[in-house]
Amino acid sequence: MSAEKITAETRTEFGKGAARRIRREHKVPAVIYGHGNDPIHLTLPGHDTMMALKRGGSNALLEIDIDGTTQLALAREIQVDPIKRHLEHIDFVAVRKGEKVTVDVPVNVVGQAGPDTLVVTENATVQIEAEATHIPEQIDVDVEGAPAGTQIHASDLKLPSGSTLLVDGETLIINVTEQMSAEALEAELEEAESEAGIERDPSEDEVAEAQDEAKAMDASGDTATEDAAE
């Protein structure tokens, strides 16, 4: 993963009021921690930072220019406005080239499993140790043609060179199961609802089927009465 370059300004004003003023200028308040140094409070350009984080993924690495001095920083906590979707604040951890860090990397399923199968991702991320400048954006898991019953564990993952798995190798990552038919799924749902004491209204199809059965029974009864009368 290559570092995205961003030019920052040092920040001397703090608090909610200062943060709002920074955001009104389409900038982002941020802070860098790490290596036993005092926190470095910064203001970053909003658009450039947003694009750098999108390209870098969940473990974006930025090369931040602070008054002419470059600092490598790994995004640790990103706060985003839930409605407007703009960046509100970013916490970074300072890193150095060659330094190893612990990160959670997304698992990405590629390929098409065998017919009538369902691919279940049991763990969407996996924790590894990697060099700060060589953190993978994702770990691909190929399920092409995999039959039902295939299980892929953490120890089966192909990690980038220099990376170390930090979770138990027996941790289940991907589970390829037999796809359940609609009828079987409906039966299982009804059984679960029955066990839970849930009563649901019949569907339109069930109502129509019951009405057809009732009409057929009525017609059969009428015929039997006419035969007896004759």
Disulfide bonds with the S-S distance in Angstrom:
none
